[in-house]
């Protein structure tokens, strides 16, 4: 290990400095190390808690880490978190409560005060062996295989974290896995869930036509369900998806006269999302297609009213359920056909 000095860490509170010359560097280092330490500590805490069927409160963990680092910074302490090596050794040693940390702290204090020079001859391979023996018991091959069967992307994140930590550094392994998880979240955000609905036989239920082969649509009516918030990140995708379904139906010889948007799963919407729906409405009006909104949530409906979108589409085009919207579309079509027939007959007369 090398030379170890006896004694406790000196008090460092007198070095506290808020000089503008150094503040940017300390903020940068503090933010980066803080994020990595929180990610490591909370992730490791949850992984060990699952083994004992326990729960870890992430908010309390962050408060504890922050308090420990504030106190420790006054005594020249290193960044405090929930390290994997010490946690693994504690777990495999049979420690049950936080009292083990108190015993460990007293043991470290006595070692620093009286035994530090003796540990200078400890081989590094001995320290590595202690950590490796604790680590090997934590590698769960069955869990990795389970991730591979259930979700391939989760399996890739797992491998990235494992090999990054094992062969590069703890920081790089966590950063790679977090970056992949964020990439996956962005993909879900940019390409939200949407499906074409059809009516199940002998019922009033409308379900995804790809999942339920027996679900069938109505002539001239295209029912679409949106299952995520609508905002700037996915507005273009939603617009293109709706127009693509219309083109597909028209390409198959099915004339589309009504587009029904089920917003049950849309929990929120921003001004860009409202403008997206307004743009779709304008495009459909040019094509002489009517658009109706089905079951918008209260927050979504309030924003639509404040932005005057409800005035554009008309209050009569907002419905509580899909069945009401379909019936209204049929009534509208029948009325339009009768008016056209009467106008044509009066013209002939």
VOTIKOL-143865 format. One record per residue (C-alpha): residue in three letters; x, y, z. Coordinates in nm, 2 decimals, padded with zeros to 4 digits. Layout:
! residues N
{node ALA,{X,Y,Z}}
...
This chain:
! residues 349
{node UNK,{00.00,00.00,00.00}}
{node UNK,{00.28,00.24,00.08}}
{node UNK,{00.35,00.49,00.35}}
{node UNK,{00.05,00.58,00.57}}
{node UNK,{00.06,00.87,00.81}}
{node UNK,{-00.08,00.84,01.16}}
{node UNK,{-00.35,01.07,01.28}}
{node UNK,{-00.69,01.20,01.19}}
{node UNK,{-00.77,01.43,00.90}}
{node UNK,{-00.70,01.80,00.98}}
{node UNK,{-00.98,02.05,01.01}}
{node UNK,{-01.03,02.23,00.68}}
{node UNK,{-01.31,02.47,00.74}}
{node UNK,{-01.07,02.76,00.74}}
{node UNK,{-01.00,02.70,00.37}}
{node UNK,{-01.36,02.77,00.28}}
{node UNK,{-01.35,03.03,00.00}}
{node UNK,{-01.62,03.18,-00.21}}
{node UNK,{-01.38,03.38,-00.43}}
{node UNK,{-01.52,03.44,-00.78}}
{node UNK,{-01.19,03.33,-00.93}}
{node UNK,{-01.22,02.97,-00.80}}
{node UNK,{-01.60,02.93,-00.78}}
{node UNK,{-01.66,02.81,-01.14}}
{node UNK,{-01.41,02.53,-01.10}}
{node UNK,{-01.55,02.42,-00.77}}
{node UNK,{-01.90,02.43,-00.90}}
{node UNK,{-01.81,02.22,-01.21}}
{node UNK,{-01.63,01.96,-01.00}}
{node UNK,{-01.90,01.96,-00.74}}
{node UNK,{-02.18,01.90,-00.99}}
{node UNK,{-02.01,01.63,-01.18}}
{node UNK,{-01.89,01.44,-00.87}}
{node UNK,{-02.23,01.49,-00.70}}
{node UNK,{-02.42,01.34,-00.98}}
{node UNK,{-02.19,01.04,-01.01}}
{node UNK,{-02.19,00.99,-00.64}}
{node UNK,{-02.57,01.00,-00.62}}
{node UNK,{-02.61,00.77,-00.91}}
{node UNK,{-02.37,00.52,-00.77}}
{node UNK,{-02.50,00.54,-00.41}}
{node UNK,{-02.87,00.51,-00.49}}
{node UNK,{-02.82,00.24,-00.76}}
{node UNK,{-02.61,00.03,-00.53}}
{node UNK,{-02.84,00.09,-00.23}}
{node UNK,{-03.15,-00.03,-00.43}}
{node UNK,{-02.97,-00.33,-00.57}}
{node UNK,{-02.88,-00.45,-00.22}}
{node UNK,{-03.22,-00.36,-00.08}}
{node UNK,{-03.39,-00.58,-00.34}}
{node UNK,{-03.20,-00.88,-00.22}}
{node UNK,{-03.36,-00.84,00.13}}
{node UNK,{-03.70,-00.73,-00.01}}
{node UNK,{-03.65,-00.38,00.14}}
{node UNK,{-03.72,-00.03,00.01}}
{node UNK,{-03.48,00.26,-00.04}}
{node UNK,{-03.61,00.62,-00.04}}
{node UNK,{-03.40,00.81,-00.30}}
{node UNK,{-03.48,01.15,-00.15}}
{node UNK,{-03.36,01.04,00.19}}
{node UNK,{-03.05,00.89,00.04}}
{node UNK,{-02.97,01.23,-00.13}}
{node UNK,{-03.03,01.42,00.19}}
{node UNK,{-02.80,01.18,00.38}}
{node UNK,{-02.52,01.21,00.11}}
{node UNK,{-02.54,01.58,00.11}}
{node UNK,{-02.53,01.61,00.49}}
{node UNK,{-02.23,01.37,00.51}}
{node UNK,{-02.04,01.56,00.25}}
{node UNK,{-02.11,01.90,00.41}}
{node UNK,{-01.98,01.77,00.74}}
{node UNK,{-01.69,01.57,00.59}}
{node UNK,{-01.57,01.87,00.38}}
{node UNK,{-01.50,02.05,00.71}}
{node UNK,{-01.25,01.77,00.81}}
{node UNK,{-01.06,01.71,00.48}}
{node UNK,{-01.27,01.41,00.40}}
{node UNK,{-01.30,01.25,00.06}}
{node UNK,{-01.63,01.25,-00.13}}
{node UNK,{-01.87,01.04,00.07}}
{node UNK,{-02.12,00.80,-00.11}}
{node UNK,{-02.24,00.44,-00.09}}
{node UNK,{-01.93,00.27,-00.24}}
{node UNK,{-01.98,-00.07,-00.41}}
{node UNK,{-01.67,-00.23,-00.25}}
{node UNK,{-01.75,-00.14,00.11}}
{node UNK,{-02.12,-00.22,00.07}}
{node UNK,{-02.04,-00.56,-00.08}}
{node UNK,{-01.80,-00.64,00.20}}
{node UNK,{-02.06,-00.53,00.46}}
{node UNK,{-02.34,-00.74,00.30}}
{node UNK,{-02.13,-01.05,00.27}}
{node UNK,{-02.00,-01.01,00.63}}
{node UNK,{-02.36,-01.03,00.76}}
{node UNK,{-02.41,-00.66,00.87}}
{node UNK,{-02.78,-00.59,00.92}}
{node UNK,{-02.80,-00.22,01.04}}
{node UNK,{-02.63,00.11,01.01}}
{node UNK,{-02.46,00.04,01.34}}
{node UNK,{-02.19,-00.14,01.13}}
{node UNK,{-02.08,00.19,00.99}}
{node UNK,{-02.03,00.32,01.35}}
{node UNK,{-01.82,00.02,01.44}}
{node UNK,{-01.63,00.07,01.11}}
{node UNK,{-01.57,00.44,01.18}}
{node UNK,{-01.43,00.36,01.53}}
{node UNK,{-01.21,00.09,01.39}}
{node UNK,{-01.08,00.33,01.12}}
{node UNK,{-01.01,00.60,01.38}}
{node UNK,{-00.82,00.36,01.60}}
{node UNK,{-00.63,00.23,01.29}}
{node UNK,{-00.53,00.58,01.18}}
{node UNK,{-00.42,00.68,01.53}}
{node UNK,{-00.22,00.37,01.63}}
{node UNK,{-00.19,00.11,01.35}}
{node UNK,{-00.15,00.31,01.03}}
{node UNK,{00.22,00.23,00.98}}
{node UNK,{00.16,-00.14,01.01}}
{node UNK,{-00.08,-00.14,00.71}}
{node UNK,{00.18,00.02,00.48}}
{node UNK,{00.30,-00.34,00.41}}
{node UNK,{-00.04,-00.47,00.31}}
{node UNK,{-00.02,-00.61,-00.05}}
{node UNK,{-00.25,-00.44,-00.30}}
{node UNK,{-00.35,-00.79,-00.42}}
{node UNK,{-00.49,-00.86,-00.07}}
{node UNK,{-00.72,-00.56,-00.09}}
{node UNK,{-00.83,-00.66,-00.44}}
{node UNK,{-00.90,-01.01,-00.33}}
{node UNK,{-01.13,-00.89,-00.05}}
{node UNK,{-01.33,-00.68,-00.30}}
{node UNK,{-01.33,-00.95,-00.57}}
{node UNK,{-01.45,-01.21,-00.33}}
{node UNK,{-01.74,-00.99,-00.24}}
{node UNK,{-01.81,-00.90,-00.60}}
{node UNK,{-01.83,-01.25,-00.74}}
{node UNK,{-02.12,-01.33,-00.51}}
{node UNK,{-02.32,-01.04,-00.65}}
{node UNK,{-02.30,-01.13,-01.02}}
{node UNK,{-02.64,-01.27,-01.11}}
{node UNK,{-02.62,-01.45,-01.44}}
{node UNK,{-02.99,-01.54,-01.42}}
{node UNK,{-03.09,-01.18,-01.40}}
{node UNK,{-02.88,-01.09,-01.71}}
{node UNK,{-03.05,-01.38,-01.90}}
{node UNK,{-03.39,-01.26,-01.78}}
{node UNK,{-03.31,-00.91,-01.91}}
{node UNK,{-03.20,-01.06,-02.25}}
{node UNK,{-03.53,-01.25,-02.28}}
{node UNK,{-03.76,-00.96,-02.17}}
{node UNK,{-03.59,-00.65,-02.32}}
{node UNK,{-03.28,-00.65,-02.53}}
{node UNK,{-03.21,-00.28,-02.47}}
{node UNK,{-03.21,-00.33,-02.09}}
{node UNK,{-02.96,-00.62,-02.15}}
{node UNK,{-02.73,-00.38,-02.35}}
{node UNK,{-02.75,-00.12,-02.07}}
{node UNK,{-02.67,-00.39,-01.81}}
{node UNK,{-02.36,-00.51,-02.01}}
{node UNK,{-02.24,-00.15,-02.07}}
{node UNK,{-02.26,-00.08,-01.70}}
{node UNK,{-02.09,-00.41,-01.60}}
{node UNK,{-01.80,-00.40,-01.85}}
{node UNK,{-01.76,-00.02,-01.81}}
{node UNK,{-01.72,-00.06,-01.44}}
{node UNK,{-01.51,-00.38,-01.46}}
{node UNK,{-01.26,-00.27,-01.73}}
{node UNK,{-01.27,00.11,-01.74}}
{node UNK,{-01.38,00.29,-01.42}}
{node UNK,{-01.68,00.31,-01.20}}
{node UNK,{-01.75,00.66,-01.33}}
{node UNK,{-01.73,00.57,-01.69}}
{node UNK,{-01.94,00.26,-01.65}}
{node UNK,{-02.22,00.45,-01.48}}
{node UNK,{-02.20,00.74,-01.73}}
{node UNK,{-02.23,00.50,-02.02}}
{node UNK,{-02.53,00.31,-01.88}}
{node UNK,{-02.70,00.64,-01.78}}
{node UNK,{-02.64,00.78,-02.13}}
{node UNK,{-02.79,00.47,-02.29}}
{node UNK,{-03.09,00.49,-02.06}}
{node UNK,{-03.14,00.86,-02.15}}
{node UNK,{-03.11,00.77,-02.52}}
{node UNK,{-03.38,00.51,-02.48}}
{node UNK,{-03.60,00.76,-02.29}}
{node UNK,{-03.55,01.02,-02.57}}
{node UNK,{-03.65,00.76,-02.83}}
{node UNK,{-03.97,00.69,-02.64}}
{node UNK,{-04.04,01.06,-02.61}}
{node UNK,{-03.98,01.14,-02.98}}
{node UNK,{-04.18,00.84,-03.10}}
{node UNK,{-04.48,00.81,-02.86}}
{node UNK,{-04.73,00.52,-02.86}}
{node UNK,{-05.01,00.56,-03.11}}
{node UNK,{-05.24,00.30,-03.26}}
{node UNK,{-05.54,00.27,-03.49}}
{node UNK,{-05.86,00.16,-03.31}}
{node UNK,{-06.13,-00.07,-03.42}}
{node UNK,{-06.45,-00.19,-03.26}}
{node UNK,{-06.47,-00.53,-03.10}}
{node UNK,{-06.76,-00.75,-03.21}}
{node UNK,{-07.08,-00.74,-02.99}}
{node UNK,{-06.94,-00.46,-02.77}}
{node UNK,{-06.88,-00.09,-02.74}}
{node UNK,{-06.51,-00.13,-02.68}}
{node UNK,{-06.25,00.01,-02.92}}
{node UNK,{-05.90,-00.15,-02.92}}
{node UNK,{-05.58,-00.16,-03.12}}
{node UNK,{-05.64,-00.33,-03.45}}
{node UNK,{-05.29,-00.48,-03.46}}
{node UNK,{-05.34,-00.64,-03.12}}
{node UNK,{-05.70,-00.75,-03.18}}
{node UNK,{-05.74,-00.89,-03.52}}
{node UNK,{-06.12,-00.91,-03.48}}
{node UNK,{-06.15,-00.54,-03.42}}
{node UNK,{-06.28,-00.36,-03.72}}
{node UNK,{-06.32,00.00,-03.82}}
{node UNK,{-06.62,00.18,-03.96}}
{node UNK,{-06.64,00.30,-04.33}}
{node UNK,{-06.52,00.65,-04.37}}
{node UNK,{-06.40,00.68,-04.00}}
{node UNK,{-06.04,00.66,-03.89}}
{node UNK,{-06.01,00.62,-03.51}}
{node UNK,{-05.66,00.69,-03.36}}
{node UNK,{-05.55,00.67,-03.00}}
{node UNK,{-05.25,00.88,-02.87}}
{node UNK,{-05.09,00.74,-02.56}}
{node UNK,{-04.84,01.00,-02.44}}
{node UNK,{-04.81,01.38,-02.38}}
{node UNK,{-04.80,01.60,-02.69}}
{node UNK,{-04.53,01.86,-02.70}}
{node UNK,{-04.25,02.00,-02.91}}
{node UNK,{-04.04,01.68,-02.90}}
{node UNK,{-04.30,01.45,-03.07}}
{node UNK,{-04.54,01.70,-03.24}}
{node UNK,{-04.40,01.63,-03.59}}
{node UNK,{-04.40,01.26,-03.54}}
{node UNK,{-04.77,01.26,-03.43}}
{node UNK,{-04.87,01.48,-03.73}}
{node UNK,{-04.69,01.26,-03.98}}
{node UNK,{-04.83,00.95,-03.82}}
{node UNK,{-05.19,01.07,-03.85}}
{node UNK,{-05.14,01.17,-04.21}}
{node UNK,{-04.97,00.84,-04.29}}
{node UNK,{-05.27,00.65,-04.16}}
{node UNK,{-05.50,00.86,-04.38}}
{node UNK,{-05.28,00.80,-04.69}}
{node UNK,{-05.27,00.43,-04.62}}
{node UNK,{-05.65,00.40,-04.59}}
{node UNK,{-05.70,00.61,-04.91}}
{node UNK,{-05.44,00.40,-05.09}}
{node UNK,{-05.64,00.09,-05.00}}
{node UNK,{-05.95,00.24,-05.15}}
{node UNK,{-06.11,00.35,-04.82}}
{node UNK,{-06.23,00.71,-04.83}}
{node UNK,{-06.17,00.89,-04.50}}
{node UNK,{-06.43,01.14,-04.40}}
{node UNK,{-06.38,01.16,-04.02}}
{node UNK,{-06.07,01.14,-03.80}}
{node UNK,{-06.13,01.07,-03.43}}
{node UNK,{-05.85,01.13,-03.19}}
{node UNK,{-05.87,00.95,-02.86}}
{node UNK,{-05.67,01.16,-02.61}}
{node UNK,{-05.74,00.94,-02.31}}
{node UNK,{-05.37,00.87,-02.27}}
{node UNK,{-05.25,01.23,-02.33}}
{node UNK,{-05.17,01.35,-01.98}}
{node UNK,{-05.04,01.69,-02.08}}
{node UNK,{-04.99,01.92,-02.38}}
{node UNK,{-04.80,02.23,-02.45}}
{node UNK,{-04.85,02.52,-02.70}}
{node UNK,{-04.64,02.33,-02.97}}
{node UNK,{-04.86,02.03,-02.92}}
{node UNK,{-05.18,02.24,-02.95}}
{node UNK,{-05.04,02.40,-03.27}}
{node UNK,{-04.97,02.05,-03.40}}
{node UNK,{-05.33,01.96,-03.36}}
{node UNK,{-05.44,02.29,-03.52}}
{node UNK,{-05.21,02.22,-03.81}}
{node UNK,{-05.36,01.87,-03.85}}
{node UNK,{-05.71,02.03,-03.84}}
{node UNK,{-05.62,02.27,-04.12}}
{node UNK,{-05.47,02.00,-04.34}}
{node UNK,{-05.78,01.78,-04.29}}
{node UNK,{-06.02,02.07,-04.37}}
{node UNK,{-05.84,02.11,-04.70}}
{node UNK,{-05.91,01.74,-04.76}}
{node UNK,{-06.27,01.79,-04.65}}
{node UNK,{-06.22,01.56,-04.36}}
{node UNK,{-06.37,01.63,-04.02}}
{node UNK,{-06.16,01.59,-03.70}}
{node UNK,{-06.31,01.51,-03.36}}
{node UNK,{-06.15,01.49,-03.01}}
{node UNK,{-06.25,01.21,-02.77}}
{node UNK,{-06.21,01.22,-02.39}}
{node UNK,{-05.94,01.48,-02.34}}
{node UNK,{-05.82,01.51,-01.98}}
{node UNK,{-05.91,01.82,-01.77}}
{node UNK,{-05.56,01.98,-01.80}}
{node UNK,{-05.55,01.92,-02.17}}
{node UNK,{-05.90,02.05,-02.23}}
{node UNK,{-05.83,02.37,-02.03}}
{node UNK,{-05.52,02.45,-02.24}}
{node UNK,{-05.72,02.38,-02.56}}
{node UNK,{-05.99,02.63,-02.44}}
{node UNK,{-05.73,02.90,-02.34}}
{node UNK,{-05.55,02.87,-02.67}}
{node UNK,{-05.89,02.90,-02.86}}
{node UNK,{-05.84,02.55,-03.02}}
{node UNK,{-06.18,02.45,-02.90}}
{node UNK,{-06.33,02.74,-03.09}}
{node UNK,{-06.15,02.63,-03.40}}
{node UNK,{-06.26,02.27,-03.39}}
{node UNK,{-06.60,02.35,-03.24}}
{node UNK,{-06.74,02.23,-02.91}}
{node UNK,{-06.97,01.99,-03.09}}
{node UNK,{-06.65,01.80,-03.21}}
{node UNK,{-06.54,01.70,-02.85}}
{node UNK,{-06.69,01.38,-02.71}}
{node UNK,{-06.68,01.18,-02.39}}
{node UNK,{-06.63,00.84,-02.55}}
{node UNK,{-06.55,00.69,-02.89}}
{node UNK,{-06.89,00.54,-02.94}}
{node UNK,{-07.06,00.88,-02.92}}
{node UNK,{-06.80,01.02,-03.16}}
{node UNK,{-06.87,00.74,-03.41}}
{node UNK,{-07.25,00.78,-03.38}}
{node UNK,{-07.21,01.16,-03.43}}
{node UNK,{-07.00,01.10,-03.74}}
{node UNK,{-07.26,00.87,-03.89}}
{node UNK,{-07.53,01.12,-03.82}}
{node UNK,{-07.33,01.40,-03.98}}
{node UNK,{-07.26,01.19,-04.29}}
{node UNK,{-07.62,01.10,-04.33}}
{node UNK,{-07.73,01.46,-04.29}}
{node UNK,{-07.47,01.58,-04.54}}
{node UNK,{-07.58,01.32,-04.79}}
{node UNK,{-07.95,01.42,-04.75}}
{node UNK,{-07.86,01.79,-04.79}}
{node UNK,{-07.66,01.71,-05.10}}
{node UNK,{-07.94,01.50,-05.25}}
{node UNK,{-08.20,01.78,-05.18}}
{node UNK,{-07.98,02.04,-05.33}}
{node UNK,{-07.93,01.83,-05.64}}
{node UNK,{-08.30,01.76,-05.67}}
{node UNK,{-08.39,02.13,-05.63}}
{node UNK,{-08.14,02.22,-05.90}}
{node UNK,{-08.29,01.97,-06.14}}
{node UNK,{-08.64,02.10,-06.07}}
